[in-house]
């Protein structure tokens, strides 16, 4: 049977629409477990990062430049932060503990720093010891400062993670200079970096022998990474990053690899025009998963707890654009299913596993919620 051209076009449009719908309208979670949210910390605007201390209290970064210690039901402001410039997407960002925090009290913080060459700011990484008794940071040490400064308020990154060998990884976004920074290893921006815990450069970093390279770089060709976490079994560092319109990605970070931005991408410009015709190129890594349309991912962690029946080994990612928490079922290095948790809860900025095995979610303009299963 011959199909007329108008009908064929209609069928094509319908198929494309259904594919788009499948990507966008993922199902609400229907797993056997039922979840309720418990608001733990309220009166927060953009709680960018959080870290659980051994005594179960919580350190919380507010993007506007305040560090809180939440203990015994009360938020206490922590003193001792450096100068922080809040502009656009920059401000006080991530916070994590040293793997041996119980013995050394080191905390690691990322922020937009106005110090250094040029006007504006760029991403900086510091560590300090947390004096809980006096709610202050001491022995502050600047570990890395991207340069030069720029007045752009875009794409600072910056998430932090430790691997099993005690190396510190962090992300710095392309700072809005997609055609300049990500593919040039002599420049900061659009990279994942690796340091020793004291800020020294590992001698086996991939570009230490290359003249002119920023030798803290571990991988390149990235856009703006706002999720970074260690796989609980393999120990590999997993990262997600914002695409433009479409093309948010999850990547497994390998030494010296080029992840393609902006030469290859599954996204387009915000006005819908193309900036590249390529999704693959030899010598550039493919993401293990990409989102089209973009969900604007923020925060990421693996579920390592048995508290949430059937979820162990899944990956959690917050969505800023669609305002929910996404649970991704993983088999090996593949995403095999996506489900939506907490639909319409708000812009999810961060998600973490606490030491006692519960999931905590930071939601902009609301606060930090604990996810409690009601039918274990």
Secondary structure as a PSIPRED ss2 file (coil, helix, strand):
# PSIPRED VFORMAT (PSIPRED V4.0)

   1 X C   1.000  0.000  0.000
   2 X C   1.000  0.000  0.000
   3 X C   1.000  0.000  0.000
   4 X C   1.000  0.000  0.000
   5 X H   0.000  1.000  0.000
   6 X H   0.000  1.000  0.000
   7 X H   0.000  1.000  0.000
   8 X H   0.000  1.000  0.000
   9 X H   0.000  1.000  0.000
  10 X H   0.000  1.000  0.000
  11 X H   0.000  1.000  0.000
  12 X H   0.000  1.000  0.000
  13 X H   0.000  1.000  0.000
  14 X H   0.000  1.000  0.000
  15 X H   0.000  1.000  0.000
  16 X H   0.000  1.000  0.000
  17 X H   0.000  1.000  0.000
  18 X H   0.000  1.000  0.000
  19 X H   0.000  1.000  0.000
  20 X H   0.000  1.000  0.000
  21 X H   0.000  1.000  0.000
  22 X H   0.000  1.000  0.000
  23 X H   0.000  1.000  0.000
  24 X H   0.000  1.000  0.000
  25 X C   1.000  0.000  0.000
  26 X C   1.000  0.000  0.000
  27 X C   1.000  0.000  0.000
  28 X E   0.000  0.000  1.000
  29 X C   1.000  0.000  0.000
  30 X C   1.000  0.000  0.000
  31 X C   1.000  0.000  0.000
  32 X C   1.000  0.000  0.000
  33 X C   1.000  0.000  0.000
  34 X C   1.000  0.000  0.000
  35 X E   0.000  0.000  1.000
  36 X E   0.000  0.000  1.000
  37 X E   0.000  0.000  1.000
  38 X E   0.000  0.000  1.000
  39 X E   0.000  0.000  1.000
  40 X E   0.000  0.000  1.000
  41 X E   0.000  0.000  1.000
  42 X E   0.000  0.000  1.000
  43 X C   1.000  0.000  0.000
  44 X C   1.000  0.000  0.000
  45 X C   1.000  0.000  0.000
  46 X C   1.000  0.000  0.000
  47 X E   0.000  0.000  1.000
  48 X E   0.000  0.000  1.000
  49 X E   0.000  0.000  1.000
  50 X E   0.000  0.000  1.000
  51 X E   0.000  0.000  1.000
  52 X E   0.000  0.000  1.000
  53 X C   1.000  0.000  0.000
  54 X C   1.000  0.000  0.000
  55 X C   1.000  0.000  0.000
  56 X C   1.000  0.000  0.000
  57 X C   1.000  0.000  0.000
  58 X E   0.000  0.000  1.000
  59 X E   0.000  0.000  1.000
  60 X E   0.000  0.000  1.000
  61 X E   0.000  0.000  1.000
  62 X E   0.000  0.000  1.000
  63 X C   1.000  0.000  0.000
  64 X C   1.000  0.000  0.000
  65 X C   1.000  0.000  0.000
  66 X E   0.000  0.000  1.000
  67 X E   0.000  0.000  1.000
  68 X E   0.000  0.000  1.000
  69 X E   0.000  0.000  1.000
  70 X E   0.000  0.000  1.000
  71 X E   0.000  0.000  1.000
  72 X C   1.000  0.000  0.000
  73 X C   1.000  0.000  0.000
  74 X E   0.000  0.000  1.000
  75 X E   0.000  0.000  1.000
  76 X E   0.000  0.000  1.000
  77 X E   0.000  0.000  1.000
  78 X C   1.000  0.000  0.000
  79 X E   0.000  0.000  1.000
  80 X C   1.000  0.000  0.000
  81 X C   1.000  0.000  0.000
  82 X C   1.000  0.000  0.000
  83 X C   1.000  0.000  0.000
  84 X C   1.000  0.000  0.000
  85 X C   1.000  0.000  0.000
  86 X C   1.000  0.000  0.000
  87 X E   0.000  0.000  1.000
  88 X C   1.000  0.000  0.000
  89 X C   1.000  0.000  0.000
  90 X E   0.000  0.000  1.000
  91 X C   1.000  0.000  0.000
  92 X E   0.000  0.000  1.000
  93 X E   0.000  0.000  1.000
  94 X E   0.000  0.000  1.000
  95 X E   0.000  0.000  1.000
  96 X E   0.000  0.000  1.000
  97 X E   0.000  0.000  1.000
  98 X C   1.000  0.000  0.000
  99 X C   1.000  0.000  0.000
 100 X C   1.000  0.000  0.000
 101 X H   0.000  1.000  0.000
 102 X H   0.000  1.000  0.000
 103 X H   0.000  1.000  0.000
 104 X H   0.000  1.000  0.000
 105 X C   1.000  0.000  0.000
 106 X E   0.000  0.000  1.000
 107 X E   0.000  0.000  1.000
 108 X E   0.000  0.000  1.000
 109 X E   0.000  0.000  1.000
 110 X E   0.000  0.000  1.000
 111 X E   0.000  0.000  1.000
 112 X E   0.000  0.000  1.000
 113 X E   0.000  0.000  1.000
 114 X C   1.000  0.000  0.000
 115 X C   1.000  0.000  0.000
 116 X C   1.000  0.000  0.000
 117 X C   1.000  0.000  0.000
 118 X C   1.000  0.000  0.000
 119 X C   1.000  0.000  0.000
 120 X C   1.000  0.000  0.000
 121 X E   0.000  0.000  1.000
 122 X E   0.000  0.000  1.000
 123 X E   0.000  0.000  1.000
 124 X E   0.000  0.000  1.000
 125 X E   0.000  0.000  1.000
 126 X E   0.000  0.000  1.000
 127 X E   0.000  0.000  1.000
 128 X E   0.000  0.000  1.000
 129 X E   0.000  0.000  1.000
 130 X E   0.000  0.000  1.000
 131 X E   0.000  0.000  1.000
 132 X C   1.000  0.000  0.000
 133 X C   1.000  0.000  0.000
 134 X C   1.000  0.000  0.000
 135 X C   1.000  0.000  0.000
 136 X E   0.000  0.000  1.000
 137 X E   0.000  0.000  1.000
 138 X E   0.000  0.000  1.000
 139 X E   0.000  0.000  1.000
 140 X E   0.000  0.000  1.000
 141 X E   0.000  0.000  1.000
 142 X E   0.000  0.000  1.000
 143 X E   0.000  0.000  1.000
 144 X E   0.000  0.000  1.000
 145 X E   0.000  0.000  1.000
 146 X C   1.000  0.000  0.000
 147 X C   1.000  0.000  0.000
 148 X C   1.000  0.000  0.000
 149 X C   1.000  0.000  0.000
 150 X E   0.000  0.000  1.000
 151 X C   1.000  0.000  0.000
 152 X C   1.000  0.000  0.000
 153 X C   1.000  0.000  0.000
 154 X C   1.000  0.000  0.000
 155 X C   1.000  0.000  0.000
 156 X C   1.000  0.000  0.000
 157 X C   1.000  0.000  0.000
 158 X C   1.000  0.000  0.000
 159 X C   1.000  0.000  0.000
 160 X E   0.000  0.000  1.000
 161 X E   0.000  0.000  1.000
 162 X E   0.000  0.000  1.000
 163 X C   1.000  0.000  0.000
 164 X C   1.000  0.000  0.000
 165 X C   1.000  0.000  0.000
 166 X C   1.000  0.000  0.000
 167 X C   1.000  0.000  0.000
 168 X E   0.000  0.000  1.000
 169 X E   0.000  0.000  1.000
 170 X E   0.000  0.000  1.000
 171 X E   0.000  0.000  1.000
 172 X E   0.000  0.000  1.000
 173 X C   1.000  0.000  0.000
 174 X C   1.000  0.000  0.000
 175 X C   1.000  0.000  0.000
 176 X C   1.000  0.000  0.000
 177 X C   1.000  0.000  0.000
 178 X C   1.000  0.000  0.000
 179 X C   1.000  0.000  0.000
 180 X C   1.000  0.000  0.000
 181 X C   1.000  0.000  0.000
 182 X C   1.000  0.000  0.000
 183 X C   1.000  0.000  0.000
 184 X C   1.000  0.000  0.000
 185 X C   1.000  0.000  0.000
 186 X C   1.000  0.000  0.000
 187 X C   1.000  0.000  0.000
 188 X C   1.000  0.000  0.000
 189 X C   1.000  0.000  0.000
 190 X C   1.000  0.000  0.000
 191 X E   0.000  0.000  1.000
 192 X E   0.000  0.000  1.000
 193 X E   0.000  0.000  1.000
 194 X E   0.000  0.000  1.000
 195 X E   0.000  0.000  1.000
 196 X C   1.000  0.000  0.000
 197 X C   1.000  0.000  0.000
 198 X C   1.000  0.000  0.000
 199 X C   1.000  0.000  0.000
 200 X C   1.000  0.000  0.000
 201 X C   1.000  0.000  0.000
 202 X C   1.000  0.000  0.000
 203 X C   1.000  0.000  0.000
 204 X C   1.000  0.000  0.000
 205 X C   1.000  0.000  0.000
 206 X C   1.000  0.000  0.000
 207 X C   1.000  0.000  0.000
 208 X C   1.000  0.000  0.000
 209 X C   1.000  0.000  0.000
 210 X C   1.000  0.000  0.000
 211 X C   1.000  0.000  0.000
 212 X C   1.000  0.000  0.000
 213 X C   1.000  0.000  0.000
 214 X C   1.000  0.000  0.000
 215 X C   1.000  0.000  0.000
 216 X C   1.000  0.000  0.000
 217 X E   0.000  0.000  1.000
 218 X E   0.000  0.000  1.000
 219 X E   0.000  0.000  1.000
 220 X E   0.000  0.000  1.000
 221 X C   1.000  0.000  0.000
 222 X C   1.000  0.000  0.000
 223 X C   1.000  0.000  0.000
 224 X C   1.000  0.000  0.000
 225 X E   0.000  0.000  1.000
 226 X E   0.000  0.000  1.000
 227 X E   0.000  0.000  1.000
 228 X E   0.000  0.000  1.000
 229 X E   0.000  0.000  1.000
 230 X E   0.000  0.000  1.000
 231 X C   1.000  0.000  0.000
 232 X C   1.000  0.000  0.000
 233 X C   1.000  0.000  0.000
 234 X C   1.000  0.000  0.000
 235 X C   1.000  0.000  0.000
 236 X C   1.000  0.000  0.000
 237 X E   0.000  0.000  1.000
 238 X E   0.000  0.000  1.000
 239 X E   0.000  0.000  1.000
 240 X E   0.000  0.000  1.000
 241 X E   0.000  0.000  1.000
 242 X C   1.000  0.000  0.000
 243 X C   1.000  0.000  0.000
 244 X C   1.000  0.000  0.000
 245 X E   0.000  0.000  1.000
 246 X C   1.000  0.000  0.000
 247 X C   1.000  0.000  0.000
 248 X E   0.000  0.000  1.000
 249 X E   0.000  0.000  1.000
 250 X E   0.000  0.000  1.000
 251 X E   0.000  0.000  1.000
 252 X E   0.000  0.000  1.000
 253 X C   1.000  0.000  0.000
 254 X C   1.000  0.000  0.000
 255 X C   1.000  0.000  0.000
 256 X C   1.000  0.000  0.000
 257 X C   1.000  0.000  0.000
 258 X E   0.000  0.000  1.000
 259 X C   1.000  0.000  0.000
 260 X C   1.000  0.000  0.000
 261 X C   1.000  0.000  0.000
 262 X C   1.000  0.000  0.000
 263 X C   1.000  0.000  0.000
 264 X C   1.000  0.000  0.000
 265 X C   1.000  0.000  0.000
 266 X C   1.000  0.000  0.000
 267 X C   1.000  0.000  0.000
 268 X E   0.000  0.000  1.000
 269 X C   1.000  0.000  0.000
 270 X C   1.000  0.000  0.000
 271 X C   1.000  0.000  0.000
 272 X C   1.000  0.000  0.000
 273 X C   1.000  0.000  0.000
 274 X C   1.000  0.000  0.000
 275 X C   1.000  0.000  0.000
 276 X C   1.000  0.000  0.000
 277 X C   1.000  0.000  0.000
 278 X C   1.000  0.000  0.000
 279 X C   1.000  0.000  0.000
 280 X C   1.000  0.000  0.000
 281 X C   1.000  0.000  0.000
 282 X C   1.000  0.000  0.000
 283 X C   1.000  0.000  0.000
 284 X C   1.000  0.000  0.000
 285 X C   1.000  0.000  0.000
 286 X C   1.000  0.000  0.000
 287 X C   1.000  0.000  0.000
 288 X C   1.000  0.000  0.000
 289 X E   0.000  0.000  1.000
 290 X E   0.000  0.000  1.000
 291 X E   0.000  0.000  1.000
 292 X C   1.000  0.000  0.000
 293 X C   1.000  0.000  0.000
 294 X C   1.000  0.000  0.000
 295 X C   1.000  0.000  0.000
 296 X C   1.000  0.000  0.000
 297 X E   0.000  0.000  1.000
 298 X E   0.000  0.000  1.000
 299 X E   0.000  0.000  1.000
 300 X E   0.000  0.000  1.000
 301 X E   0.000  0.000  1.000
 302 X E   0.000  0.000  1.000
 303 X C   1.000  0.000  0.000
 304 X C   1.000  0.000  0.000
 305 X C   1.000  0.000  0.000
 306 X C   1.000  0.000  0.000
 307 X C   1.000  0.000  0.000
 308 X C   1.000  0.000  0.000
 309 X C   1.000  0.000  0.000
 310 X C   1.000  0.000  0.000
 311 X C   1.000  0.000  0.000
 312 X C   1.000  0.000  0.000
 313 X C   1.000  0.000  0.000
 314 X C   1.000  0.000  0.000
 315 X E   0.000  0.000  1.000
 316 X E   0.000  0.000  1.000
 317 X E   0.000  0.000  1.000
 318 X E   0.000  0.000  1.000
 319 X E   0.000  0.000  1.000
 320 X C   1.000  0.000  0.000
 321 X C   1.000  0.000  0.000
 322 X C   1.000  0.000  0.000
 323 X C   1.000  0.000  0.000
 324 X E   0.000  0.000  1.000
 325 X E   0.000  0.000  1.000
 326 X E   0.000  0.000  1.000
 327 X E   0.000  0.000  1.000
 328 X E   0.000  0.000  1.000
 329 X E   0.000  0.000  1.000
 330 X E   0.000  0.000  1.000
 331 X E   0.000  0.000  1.000
 332 X C   1.000  0.000  0.000
 333 X C   1.000  0.000  0.000
 334 X E   0.000  0.000  1.000
 335 X E   0.000  0.000  1.000
 336 X E   0.000  0.000  1.000
 337 X E   0.000  0.000  1.000
 338 X E   0.000  0.000  1.000
 339 X E   0.000  0.000  1.000
 340 X E   0.000  0.000  1.000
 341 X E   0.000  0.000  1.000
 342 X C   1.000  0.000  0.000
 343 X C   1.000  0.000  0.000
 344 X C   1.000  0.000  0.000
 345 X C   1.000  0.000  0.000
 346 X C   1.000  0.000  0.000
 347 X C   1.000  0.000  0.000
 348 X E   0.000  0.000  1.000
 349 X E   0.000  0.000  1.000
 350 X E   0.000  0.000  1.000
 351 X E   0.000  0.000  1.000
 352 X E   0.000  0.000  1.000
 353 X E   0.000  0.000  1.000
 354 X C   1.000  0.000  0.000
 355 X C   1.000  0.000  0.000
 356 X C   1.000  0.000  0.000
 357 X C   1.000  0.000  0.000
 358 X C   1.000  0.000  0.000
 359 X E   0.000  0.000  1.000
 360 X E   0.000  0.000  1.000
 361 X E   0.000  0.000  1.000
 362 X E   0.000  0.000  1.000
 363 X E   0.000  0.000  1.000
 364 X C   1.000  0.000  0.000
 365 X C   1.000  0.000  0.000
 366 X C   1.000  0.000  0.000
 367 X E   0.000  0.000  1.000
 368 X E   0.000  0.000  1.000
 369 X E   0.000  0.000  1.000
 370 X E   0.000  0.000  1.000
 371 X E   0.000  0.000  1.000
 372 X E   0.000  0.000  1.000
 373 X E   0.000  0.000  1.000
 374 X C   1.000  0.000  0.000
 375 X C   1.000  0.000  0.000
 376 X C   1.000  0.000  0.000
